[in-house]
Amino acid sequence: MKASMSYVDGNAAGELNTIFAVDITKAKGQCANCGAKAQFAEAHVYTECPGLIARCASCGHVLLRLVNAGERVFLDVSGMTYLRFER
């Protein structure tokens, strides 16, 4: 039996866009290594490498890795326990 509700894929506008289309510098997060809580704007960001690396301003732990590989983007945020965005 087919569902009568229409659907959209993950690329569509709506609630997902309000979460991911934000100014990340204002987001607040916590370092998974030392527990420091700060705005992402306070992280030390390194761009002279393949991609982008953000490190904790308190302990130097890698918070985020971003690599743009043509049609794919790889994002690793395992260095943070959370990253909170305000609406």
C-alpha positions as CSV (number, residue, x, y, z in Angstrom):
1,M,0.0,0.0,0.0
2,K,1.4,3.4,-1.0
3,A,1.4,6.3,1.4
4,S,-0.7,9.3,0.3
5,M,1.6,11.8,1.9
6,S,4.1,13.6,-0.4
7,Y,7.7,13.9,0.6
8,V,10.8,15.9,-0.2
9,D,14.5,14.8,0.0
10,G,17.1,16.1,2.4
11,N,18.2,18.8,0.0
12,A,14.8,20.6,0.2
13,A,14.1,23.8,2.0
14,G,12.5,23.8,5.4
15,E,13.6,23.0,8.9
16,L,17.0,21.5,7.8
17,N,18.0,24.7,6.1
18,T,17.4,26.7,9.3
19,I,19.8,24.4,11.1
20,F,22.6,24.3,8.6
21,A,22.4,27.7,6.9
22,V,23.7,29.6,9.9
23,D,26.7,31.6,10.9
24,I,28.9,29.0,12.5
25,T,31.1,31.6,14.2
26,K,28.2,32.3,16.6
27,A,27.7,28.6,17.4
28,K,28.7,27.4,20.8
29,G,30.4,24.1,21.4
30,Q,32.4,22.0,23.9
31,C,35.8,20.5,23.4
32,A,35.7,16.7,23.7
33,N,39.3,16.7,25.2
34,C,39.4,19.4,27.9
35,G,35.7,20.3,28.2
36,A,36.1,24.0,27.4
37,K,32.9,25.6,26.3
38,A,33.2,28.5,23.8
39,Q,31.9,30.1,20.7
40,F,33.3,28.6,17.5
41,A,34.7,32.0,16.6
42,E,37.2,31.5,19.4
43,A,38.7,28.3,17.9
44,H,42.1,28.5,16.2
45,V,41.4,27.8,12.5
46,Y,44.2,26.6,10.2
47,T,43.6,26.9,6.4
48,E,47.1,26.2,5.1
49,C,46.5,22.5,4.9
50,P,44.3,20.2,2.8
51,G,41.0,21.6,3.9
52,L,40.4,23.4,7.2
53,I,41.3,22.5,10.7
54,A,39.8,24.1,13.9
55,R,41.5,23.6,17.2
56,C,40.4,24.3,20.8
57,A,41.8,27.6,22.0
58,S,42.3,26.1,25.4
59,C,44.1,22.9,24.8
60,G,44.9,22.7,21.0
61,H,42.7,19.6,20.5
62,V,41.3,19.2,16.9
63,L,37.6,20.2,17.1
64,L,36.7,20.1,13.4
65,R,38.1,19.0,10.1
66,L,36.6,20.1,6.8
67,V,37.8,18.9,3.4
68,N,36.2,20.0,0.1
69,A,36.9,17.3,-2.4
70,G,35.3,18.6,-5.5
71,E,31.7,17.4,-5.5
72,R,32.0,16.0,-2.0
73,V,32.6,17.7,1.4
74,F,33.9,15.7,4.3
75,L,33.1,17.1,7.8
76,D,34.5,15.6,11.0
77,V,33.3,17.2,14.3
78,S,34.3,14.3,16.5
79,G,36.5,16.6,18.5
80,M,33.4,18.3,20.0
81,T,30.9,16.9,22.4
82,Y,28.3,19.2,20.9
83,L,27.9,22.2,18.6
84,R,24.9,24.4,19.4
85,F,23.3,26.9,16.9
86,E,20.9,29.6,17.9
87,R,17.9,30.3,15.6
